[in-house]
Amino acid sequence: GTYTTTLETREGEGGNRYYLYTTVLDVSGNYSFPTDPVTEYPFNDHCTTTTTFTENLQPIKSTRTSPCNSLLVMGDDGYGMMTYKFDYTIDYTDSTANVLLNEYDENDETIPVRFSFKKYSNGAFVDNNTLFLIPRLYNLASGFSRTFKTIDVLSRTNQDMTYYCPGNELDIKNFPAYSLNGVTGTEQVSAARLMISMQDTYAGPAFEAYYAVDKSVHRHRLTRAYTKLNENLGYLCYSLASVTIVE
């Protein structure tokens, strides 16, 4: 699978600068179980997000489309595959965040739901689509911890999203070099371990992420990330392959 992110600078009214952040996740595969005959559950997930925000990461608008597939334990009936299709738009104003959530029934008919949150009632607020971008603003160190408010659209709640470096010492690992503007480096990339978690019904287990320690060359880029699959079937691993910078 592939996970592609794009960050662009835009000019708004009055010359005010803002940013457009786009992500595209494509993951396909096949769950196979050694039954007689062999049982297989193919899947093809595609998720696209767009987010605009200011220089201090205050969100302006975000969208997400996401047909997702999850493997479920069906008791004595073995396993099954559930597909959940939805899309949403969040418009942020000075006082509220207004959400339009489109869910789809078994006939692919749209079920629109609208709701709002009063803005930033407790703590700093960021958009959930930027969760991997935020740690690049910081120099990670032992004891690092930050918590932000973010909207979880599916549960229709305002949640705490927490970043923290576990343990008494910073956990640093070396990973293979990636391609930068078409040139692959010759030295490994040192990256610090960071956990990203959100306590919510649809959040899933915490992400284990590694961000480059170096700021000048690697710009604290996300180098490796792991997320646990449902039903203890293993881990989905993200590895940084290439970066292209357009001036």
Salt bridges, closest charged atoms under 4 A:
GLU8 OE1 - ARG10 NH2 3.19
GLU11 OE2 - ARG17 NE 3.92
ASP26 OD1 - HIS46 ND1 2.47
GLU103 OE1 - ARG156 NH2 3.15
ASP108 OD1 - LYS85 NZ 3.27
ASP160 OD1 - LYS149 NZ 3.04
ASP171 OD2 - LYS173 NZ 3.34
GLU208 OE2 - ARG193 NE 3.23
